[in-house]
Amino acid sequence: MSFAALALVGAVAILGPLLALPRGWRLPVVLGELAGGIALGPTGANLLHARDGTFTFLADIGFALVMFVAGSHVPVRDVALRAASRTGVLRALGVGVLSAALGVVLAKAFGTGHAPLYAVLLASSSAALILPIVDSLGLGGPAVLQLLPQVAIADATCIVALPLAVDPAHAGRAALGALAVLASATLLLAILWYLERTGLRRRAHKVSEQRKFALELRVNLVLLFGLAALATGTHVSIMLAGFSFGLVVAAVGEPRRLARQLFAVTEGFFGPLFFVWLGASLDLSDLARHPALIGLGLALGAGAVATHAAMRLTGQPVPTALLSAAQLGVPVAAATIGAQSGVLRPGEPAALLLGALVTVAVAVLSARLAARSGAPAGGAPPWPEGGPAPGTAGTDGV
């Protein structure tokens, strides 16, 4: 990969913020980045080649960072959310049961044999997508307090389950690898918690701030890449490594300065590069050659909306239930793993993303409806406006 290609990737990635600029649209930035990658990949001009080793490695770094940031934004420390967690967990389980049944139906209907994968996709919710929508629209109240633990549980569970569902033939190996990654993440939680409790982390932070060492960023990147190395060595997606370490940091408390540094590294370069790479790895002409896969994508999107909307039977307001159907991280991860491993059929990764886009469109429209109507989902945001992002400590004042 040349510097010219890298500059081209950076330039086309700006399409993401441009499409997300109109506030009324509420579009995720990643949609423009994916579209840019598709336009420059084999679907379009064929200027970017996703199989380039350097391009792929940089995209893997971006993938790990994107999932780390998503995990760090899960509000695991929010006391108000714990009180509403029981209802949220039960709803996530209800969606999971419905998704398992529908996944079998879709796999048989389209003859793919990927029922476990479809079940995971249908059950997933994207915390990285839903939390910013809730925050930007100022949604709050009991319905949203119950929604957030539902989304967090669904997101975390589906991320753990995805490597097992993509390739069931090697589920045993993937399960052992997942256990190794999760055990290592738990050990890191204990270590970081000790450093926080003893004040060693705060002392290191002050020295780093005074001397401009960026010490916390360096240490966290080392730990993240170490978990990613363990994941790849045990044949598990780096998605799990990134997300689990993000949850660890969220549980301990992420300093604001570190959050800003990670935001700059991820959103400024590696994250956009990953999504452009993902777009370039998709050949949408496969959908034209296999039109049934267009139906698969639409069915996955509609199925995810339907399974989440069924929680209306438990008393969940319709706009909130539809918002919980928004998914992006898990389908993106599934498409990435499928593109890298060749487990999925030609065009199937694009079908997975098509289904995700259906859920994003429905979620954006339902969230706007909830905000305008001031229905049960409306009200004050579940965390202080202008305060630290959910999952951050917000205690170091820098």
MOKAFEN-V524573 format. One record per residue. RES is the residue in one small letter. PHI is phi in degrees with one decimal (NA if undefined). Layout:
BEGIN
RES_PHI + RES_PHI
END
This chain:
BEGIN
m_NA + s_-96.4 + f_-65.7 + a_-64.0 + a_-66.3 + l_-65.2 + a_-63.8 + l_-64.4 + v_-61.4 + g_-62.3 + a_-68.3 + v_-71.0 + a_-66.6 + i_-65.5 + l_-59.2 + g_-60.6 + p_-61.1 + l_-64.9 + l_-71.7 + a_-85.4 + l_-62.2 + p_-64.2 + r_-62.9 + g_-67.4 + w_-76.8 + r_55.1 + l_-89.6 + p_-65.1 + v_-60.2 + v_-65.0 + l_-63.7 + g_-66.9 + e_-67.8 + l_-62.4 + a_-62.8 + g_-63.5 + g_-64.0 + i_-63.0 + a_-66.5 + l_-100.1 + g_-90.4 + p_-64.1 + t_-68.4 + g_-116.2 + a_-78.1 + n_59.0 + l_-94.7 + l_-112.2 + h_-119.9 + a_-66.6 + r_-84.5 + d_-61.5 + g_-60.6 + t_-66.9 + f_-59.5 + t_-64.6 + f_-65.4 + l_-63.2 + a_-66.2 + d_-63.1 + i_-61.4 + g_-61.9 + f_-60.8 + a_-61.4 + l_-68.7 + v_-61.1 + m_-70.4 + f_-63.7 + v_-63.2 + a_-61.2 + g_-65.6 + s_-69.5 + h_-93.3 + v_-73.3 + p_-77.6 + v_-72.0 + r_-96.0 + d_-75.9 + v_-65.6 + a_-62.7 + l_-72.1 + r_-63.7 + a_-65.7 + a_-98.1 + s_-69.6 + r_-60.7 + t_-63.6 + g_-62.7 + v_-64.8 + l_-63.0 + r_-68.6 + a_-62.3 + l_-65.6 + g_-61.8 + v_-62.5 + g_-62.6 + v_-64.6 + l_-62.4 + s_-66.8 + a_-61.6 + a_-67.6 + l_-69.0 + g_-60.3 + v_-64.2 + v_-62.5 + l_-67.4 + a_-62.3 + k_-72.0 + a_-64.4 + f_-104.2 + g_63.2 + t_-98.0 + g_73.6 + h_-110.1 + a_-58.1 + p_-60.3 + l_-63.9 + y_-64.3 + a_-62.2 + v_-64.3 + l_-62.9 + l_-64.0 + a_-83.5 + s_-75.3 + s_-135.0 + s_-99.5 + a_-62.2 + a_-66.0 + l_-98.1 + i_-74.1 + l_-59.4 + p_-62.9 + i_-65.3 + v_-60.7 + d_-67.3 + s_-67.7 + l_-93.5 + g_66.9 + l_-75.4 + g_-162.1 + g_94.0 + p_-58.7 + a_-62.7 + v_-74.6 + l_-61.6 + q_-80.1 + l_-68.6 + l_-63.6 + p_-65.6 + q_-59.8 + v_-67.0 + a_-62.9 + i_-64.5 + a_-62.8 + d_-63.6 + a_-64.6 + t_-64.2 + c_-68.7 + i_-67.0 + v_-68.5 + a_-77.8 + l_-58.2 + p_-58.3 + l_-73.9 + a_-79.4 + v_-65.1 + d_-133.0 + p_-59.3 + a_-62.5 + h_-115.0 + a_-63.4 + g_-61.7 + r_-63.5 + a_-65.4 + a_-64.9 + l_-64.0 + g_-63.3 + a_-63.2 + l_-63.1 + a_-63.7 + v_-65.8 + l_-66.6 + a_-64.5 + s_-65.2 + a_-63.4 + t_-64.2 + l_-62.9 + l_-63.4 + l_-59.6 + a_-63.4 + i_-66.7 + l_-66.3 + w_-63.8 + y_-63.4 + l_-63.3 + e_-71.3 + r_-66.6 + t_-82.9 + g_83.8 + l_-67.2 + r_-65.3 + r_-67.2 + r_-64.3 + a_-62.8 + h_-62.1 + k_-63.8 + v_-62.8 + s_-63.3 + e_-67.2 + q_-69.2 + r_-97.6 + k_58.6 + f_-89.4 + a_52.5 + l_-64.2 + e_-63.2 + l_-62.6 + r_-62.4 + v_-64.6 + n_-65.4 + l_-66.9 + v_-60.9 + l_-65.1 + l_-62.6 + f_-69.2 + g_-64.7 + l_-65.2 + a_-64.2 + a_-64.3 + l_-63.3 + a_-63.0 + t_-66.6 + g_-69.8 + t_-106.3 + h_63.1 + v_-119.2 + s_-64.0 + i_-66.0 + m_-53.9 + l_-66.2 + a_-62.6 + g_-64.1 + f_-69.1 + s_-65.0 + f_-69.6 + g_-60.7 + l_-63.8 + v_-61.3 + v_-64.2 + a_-64.6 + a_-69.2 + v_-75.4 + g_116.2 + e_-92.4 + p_-60.3 + r_-60.5 + r_-63.1 + l_-65.3 + a_-60.5 + r_-67.9 + q_-64.6 + l_-66.3 + f_-61.0 + a_-65.4 + v_-65.2 + t_-78.1 + e_-75.4 + g_-83.3 + f_-144.9 + f_-68.9 + g_-63.2 + p_-57.1 + l_-60.9 + f_-62.4 + f_-71.0 + v_-65.5 + w_-60.0 + l_-62.1 + g_-61.4 + a_-71.5 + s_-81.9 + l_-95.5 + d_-113.0 + l_-68.4 + s_-65.2 + d_-63.0 + l_-66.2 + a_-67.8 + r_-76.5 + h_-129.6 + p_-58.4 + a_-61.8 + l_-71.2 + i_-63.5 + g_-62.4 + l_-62.4 + g_-60.5 + l_-65.3 + a_-66.8 + l_-63.8 + g_-64.9 + a_-65.7 + g_-65.0 + a_-62.7 + v_-62.4 + a_-67.2 + t_-65.2 + h_-74.6 + a_-64.9 + a_-62.6 + m_-69.9 + r_-58.9 + l_-66.4 + t_-94.8 + g_98.4 + q_-74.0 + p_-58.9 + v_-58.1 + p_-58.8 + t_-68.9 + a_-63.5 + l_-68.1 + l_-63.3 + s_-67.6 + a_-77.8 + a_-60.3 + q_-141.1 + l_-148.6 + g_-61.1 + v_-68.2 + p_-60.8 + v_-61.9 + a_-63.8 + a_-63.4 + a_-65.3 + t_-64.9 + i_-62.5 + g_-64.3 + a_-67.1 + q_-81.0 + s_-97.8 + g_74.3 + v_-71.3 + l_-85.1 + r_-69.3 + p_-56.7 + g_89.6 + e_-67.0 + p_-57.3 + a_-65.3 + a_-64.4 + l_-62.9 + l_-69.7 + l_-60.4 + g_-61.5 + a_-63.4 + l_-64.8 + v_-61.9 + t_-67.4 + v_-64.2 + a_-61.4 + v_-65.2 + a_-65.1 + v_-63.2 + l_-65.5 + s_-68.4 + a_-66.1 + r_-64.9 + l_-63.8 + a_-63.9 + a_-67.7 + r_-74.3 + s_-82.5 + g_63.7 + a_-69.1 + p_-53.6 + a_-82.0 + g_-84.3 + g_131.3 + a_-76.8 + p_-64.2 + p_-73.6 + w_-136.2 + p_-57.6 + e_-64.6 + g_82.9 + g_-84.8 + p_-65.6 + a_-63.0 + p_-53.7 + g_92.2 + t_-97.1 + a_-77.6 + g_62.9 + t_-115.6 + d_-95.7 + g_64.7 + v_-124.8
END
